[in-house]
Amino acid sequence: MKLHFTHSYFLRLDPKQWRTAKPYPPLGTLYAMACLRDRGHLVALTDTMFAEGPEVVARALDEQGPDALVIYDDCFNYLTKMCLSNMQNAAFAMIRMARERGLRVVVCSSDASDHRSRYLEVGADAVVLGEGEVTLSELVDAWQRGDPDWRELPGLATIADGVLHLSSPRAKLNCLDELPRPAWDLIDLAPYERMWREAHGRWSLNLVSSRGCPYACTWCAKPIWGSQYAVHSPERMVADLAHLHERYSIDHVWFCDDIFGLKPDWVGRFADGVEEAGIELGFMIQARVDSLLRGDVAADLARAGLETAWVGAESGSQKIIDAMKKGVSVEQIYEAVRRLQGLGVRVALFLQFGYLGETREDIDKTIRMVTDLLPDEIGISVSYPLPGTPFYNQVVAQLEDKTNWSDSDDLAMMYRGTFRPAYYRRLHRYVHKVFQTHRGWRSVKQLVRAPWRADRKRLRRAAATLYYLPAAMVDRVRLHRLEQT
């Protein structure tokens, strides 16, 4: 069967990410394409990452004349997990284009799993629920042989005679090494490399060593894997890392696992394999603080080449962390960050404001945590209710017409927080300025103690204090006024 793949993430429709200029190929899409190719199907891709709109897919369909359109989103990238309305609208447009040309359409994405009826009513023949490679493979095989009972295959949502039909659940994959290597050869990586090198002077690609997360944070949506956790062998990851390094001359890798290095023994074997293979690549991960404190995990990651660890701190208030059911302590956040800093690893903190019950005191504790630890980066968001989460169930009655952010910088408060939405928009700016002010003061102190070590970075940070300090003071006054209204 002749299949045309695409995905619904358009970098140009996400202005913040376009400015950030750190695009990653749709890894989940490439896994699925490799699986279908291995089963003998003809596969091609329209990569929408740099496209201006969904019309690019219509042109490809006209030129190639496939039997079916597969909209398969990268379920490993947090940007697609956010279910942004700009991307949802683009997916709907692509479904309509395919239906106008008489093609079958199947969709696999976090948003489609959450809102299956919307996609089916627009015209999709089927929505893959959850992990997609096996279900998609069986579905396409069934279409090819004309099986009239294809709707009964496990893991599908379909509409028949105007009625939504959900088939039985699909069992998750346990042995990930059985999957073929992602089809890197079927995507044009030149624009990715060009944007990376022009903006950052180096090039990064993405890999994933595991699927899923066994923890139960109340706001974390899991429409693809649920709470199941499966992992590639460390030997497979070392082989894939070596392949990308040798084939594409990359400088850096983002391991886009929900949690990287959950098992200490796995991390040790991975570090040994990287050293034995002589791979010298910096990499970035997302990790839990408690897993970083187990055994030699942090040290093993550092010797394997860990450059940056993004840590889901969320809050400096134990009350809020407990309400989120994260299962960690503020003390563990401090200990893990300082351990990584002691190993020379860059640390970045995810922060989340506006969770239910958060007070001014809780917010101040989070800001104090940032100024105490002075990480290398911070990422600030407000709590975002996604279907299927306990948090969503708590606030769903408050949601009105807007139920999704339009892009990753939307940061809309879609429920009633402690303060007005304007407060959280100002808070976002204020915390960034406080962060930059304290980093600037640290640079000033370093320059005073050791002026012979002055470099451009320290000088820029020290000088930036002249802007950030008064700007932060102005924002603090405005925040105080917003608190009173």
N, C-alpha and C positions, 0 to 999 in steps of 0.2 A: 504494500500500500504506500502511496506517495503522501508524505506528511509534511506540512509546513508548520514549523514551530515559531512562536514568538513569546514575548512576555509583556507585562503591562507597566513596567517602570520606565518612565521618561525623565531623564535627568533634567531636561530643560523645563519640565513642569514642576520642579522642586528647586526654586531659586537659591535657597541656602546651600543645597548640595552642589548646585552648578558652580556657585562661588567657591565652595570648598575645594572643588576639582580633585576629588579622590574617587573616581569611578571604579567599580568592580564588576567584572562580567557576571552574568546570571548563572551562578554555579549549579543551582538546582535544575535549571533548564538543560544545562550541558550533561548532567547525570542522566536525565530522562532521554535525551537524544542518543546518548551512547547505548542505552539499554535497547531502544527501538531499532537502532542500526544493527546491533548484534543479533536481533531477531529477523533480520533480512529486509526490513522496511527501508524505503528511500526517505531520507530526512534532510531538511534544509532549514535555515534559520534567518528570520529577519530580526536583528537585534535593535530594539527600540531605544537603547540607552542614550544615544546622541541624536535621535530623530526629533523633529519639531512637532510631530503629531502622528496620530494613528494612520493617516493617509499613506504612509510609507508601506504599510502592510497590504493595503489594497493594490498598490502597484506590483508588489511581489506576487500576490495571488494571481493577478492577470498575466504576469510574465511566466509563472511556473506551472500554473494549472494543477494544483495538488488535489488529492481526494478529500483531505480534511485539514482543518486548522486546529492546532493545539496551542492554547494559551497556557503556558506553564511558567508560573512565577518562581523566582528564586526564593525558596522558602527558608534559606539560610541567612538572608540579609535582613537586618532589623528594619530597614526602610520599607520592605514589602510586608513585613509582619504588622506594620502600623496601619495597613488598610486605608491608605490615603484616598480621598474622594476624587482627586485629579486623576489618579491612576485607575480607579474604578470606572470613571466615565470613559477613559480611553479604552478600557477592556470592552465596555458595552459597544462602543463604536466599532471595534474590530469584529465583534461577534456579528453585528448587523452587516458589515461588509462581506463577511464570509457567507452568511445566509443569502444575501442578495445574489451571490454567485453559485448558489446551490450546493455549498459544501457542508459537510458535517463539521461540528465544532465541539471540542471538549475543553474544559477549563480545570486547572489545578492551581489553587492559590489559597492563602489564608483567608482572604476576603470572601472568596467563593465558597469556602467551607462554612464560613459564618453566615453568609447571605445567599445560600444556594438558590432560593426561589427567584431572587432578582436576576441572576445570571440565566436561569432557565427560561424565565418569562421574556427576557430580551431575545432569546433564540438559541442558546446553547443546547446541544443534544444531551450532554451529560456534564455533571460536575464530579470530579474525583474528590472524595472525602478522605482527608488525611494523606498519609504517605503515598506517593503517586506512581513510582516506577512500575511495580508489578501490576497494579490495577490498570494503568494506561496500556501496558503491553497486552494484557488479556483482552481489553476492550477493542483495541485495534485489530488483533487477531480475529476476534469475533465478527467485527464489521467486514473484514476481508473475506471470511468464509460465508457471510450472509446469515449468521446465526440469529434467528428471530428472538431468542431469549437473552440477548446481550444485557438487557436492563437488570437481570438477576445476578450479574457478576458482583462479587463482594466489593464494597467500597464506593458505590455510586449513588448519586442523586439524579433522578430523571423526572420528567413529567409525561404522563400517559393519560390521554383523554381528560386533560385539564386537571389531573390529580398528581400531587407531588408524591413520588415513590422513593423510599430509601431502602437500598438493599442491605444485606447483612454486613457488619463491619469487617474490614480487612485486617488480618493479623499483621503486626509490624515485623519488619526485617530485624533479625537478630545478628546475622553474620554479614556485616557490611562489606567485608572484603570480597564477597561474591559479586558485588557491583563492579562493572567495568570502570576504568578511569574516565572522568568527565571528557566530553568530546571537544577538547581545546582546539583541535584542528578544524572544527566547523564554524568557528567564530573569528571575525577579523579583529585581532587584538591591537592593530596599529593605532587606532584613535585613543585607546586606553593608554598605551605607552606614551603617545604624544602629549596628552593632557597631563599625565603624571609628571613627565620630565620637564615640560614647560613650566608647570606650577610649583614643583617641589624638587626638581633636580634628580629624581630617582623614580623607579617604577616598582609598584607593588601589585601582586596578584593574590587571589584568595583560595584557601583550602578549608576543608572541614574534616575534623577527626571523629566527630560524634554526632548523634542526633538525639534531640530531646533533652529534658531536664526532669529529674525526679523530685524536685522541690515544689512547694505549694504556695509561692508568693501570691497574695490575693489579687493583684492587678495584672499578673502575667498571663497572657493568652496563649493557649496551646492547641490551636485547631488542627495542626498537622500530626504531631506525635503524641499528644496527650502528656502523660507523666512518665512515659517509657523512656529509657535511656539505653542507647546502643552505641558501640564504639568500634572504629577501625582498629586493626592491630597497629602497634607502633612501627612495625616493620613496613607495613603498607604506607604509613604516613611519611616515613623517611624516603621510601621509593618515590612517592608522588612529589615530595619536596625536591628531591634530586632531579626529577624529570623537568619540573618547571624551571629550576635554576639552569639546567644545561640546555634545555630546548629554547627558552625565551629570554635568557640573560637578565632575569629579574634581580632586583636589589633587596626586596623585602616581601614578606608574606603576612597576610591577615588570616589567622585561623578564626573563622566566623562561628565557631561552636557557641551555643548558649553558655556552656561552661567548659572551659578547656582544662584538662588535667585533673579530672575528678578523682582518679585513682593514683596514689603515689607510685605503685609498682609500674604502672603504664608510663608515667612521666620519666621514671628512671631509665626504663628500657628505651624510650624515645630519645632521651639525651645521649645515652650510650651509642645509639644508632647514628645520630647526627654527627657525633665526634668521630666514630669509626669511618663514616662516609666522607669526612672532611668537608662537610657543608658549612659554609660561613655566610649565613643569612640572618639578618635581624627579623624578628616577627612580633606581631601584636596579638593579644588574646583578650577574651573576656573571662573573668574568673570570680569565684566566691572567696570571701576572705577566710572562711574556715578551712576550705580546701588548700589554700596557700599556706596555712599554718601546719598542715599535716607533714610529719616526717621531714624529708629533704626536698619537698616539692619545689619550694621557692629557689633553692640553690640549684636543683637539677634544671629547672626552667632557665635560669640565668646561664648555665654552662651550655645549654642547647642553643642559646642565641636570643632569649627573650629581651626585647627592646622596650615594649610598652605593655602594661597590663591595665585594662579598663576594669574597674571594680565597682560592683553595684552597691555602693554605700547607701544611697537613697536619702538617709536622714542621720543627723547627729543625735537624735532623740530616741532613747530606747523605747519609749512609749509608742512612737510611730513605727519603729522597726517591728515591734511585737504585734501591732495592729495589722501590719502587712504580712505577718507570719513568715518572715524571712528566715528565722531560726539562727540568727547570728547576734552578736552583741557589739555595742559601740566600742568596747575595749578590743575586740578582735579586729575591728576596722583599723584602729590606731596601730595595733601590733603588726598586722599584715602589711600596711602601707610602709611602716618604718623598716620592716624586714626587707621589703623589696628595694626601698631607697638605699639601704645599707649595701645591697648587692649591685647597685648601680643601674637598677631598672627604673625606667620612667613609669610613673603611676598617674592614672587618670581616674577621676571619680564621677560616676553617674549620681546626680542629685535629683530628687523629686519633691516638689512642693505642692501643697494644697490637698494632701490626703485627708480623709475624713478625721475630724477631731484635732487636726494640727492647730496649735496656738502660736502666738508671737514668741512665747518661750521656747517652743520646739524649733521654730525657725532660727532663733538666735543660737541654739545649740548646734544646728547644722552649719551656720556661718562660722561659729567658733571652731568646729571641726576642720573646716577648710583652712582657716588661718593658722591653726595649730600644725596641721600636716603639710600645708603648702605643696599640694601635688603639682605635677607638670601641666595638667589640663583638668578642666571640669566640663561636664555636660549637664545642663540644667533643663529640666522639663517640669510640667505640671502633670498631675495624675490624669491618666487617659483611660476612660472606661471602654474596654473592648468586650464584645459578647463572649459568653462562656466563662467569665471570671467572677469570683465572689464579689469583687469590687463593683463590677457592672451590675450585678443583681441588687446591690445595695442602693444604687443611684438611678437605675433604669427609669423609675417613675418621674425623675426630674428632667430626663432628656427630652428635647423638643425636636425641631426639624433637623438640626445639625447633630449628627451622631458620629461623624468622622472628621478628623482634621483634613484640610485640603492639601497641605504639604507638610513637610517635617518641621517647619518653623512656625506652624499655625499657633500652637500652644494655647488653644482656646480652652477655657474652663466650661465644660458642658453640663455641669451640675453645680449645686450651691456649696461653695467652700466657706471657710471661716470668714474670708474677706471677699470683697468685690473682685471681679476679673481684672479691673484696672490695677489693683494692688499687685497681683501676681505678675502682670506684665512689667510693672516697675521693679518688682523684686528681682526678676530675672536680670535686669540691667544692673541693679544695685550690687548683687552678689558678684557678678563678673568684675565690676569696678573695685570692689573690696579685695577680691582675689588678686587683681593686677596691682593694686596699691601695695599689698603686703609682699608680693613678689618683687616689686620695685624697691621697697625698703630693704629687703634682703640683699638685693644687688648693691644698694648704696653701702650697706655695712661691709659687704665683701670688698668693695672698692676702697673703703677707708682702711680696712685691715691689711689689704694686699693690693695696692694700686698697680703693682707691676703685672698683676694677672688680669688687667682690664682687657676686655674684648668687646666686639660690637654688640653682642647679645646683652652682656651685663650693662653696658653703657645705655643701650636703648631702654632696657627695663628701668634703670635708675631714672632716666630722663622722663619716662612715661608717668612716673609718680606725680610729676607736676600737673598732669592732666587728670589722672584717675582720682587722686585724693580729693580735690575740690568737687569733681563731678559726683563722687560717691557721697559727699556731704550734702550736696543738693538733692540727690535722690533719697537720702535718708529723711530729709525734711518732708519731701513729697510723700514718702511712704507713711510717715507719721500722720499727715493730713488725711490720707486715704483710710488709715485705721480708724479715724474718728467719724467717718461717713458710712 
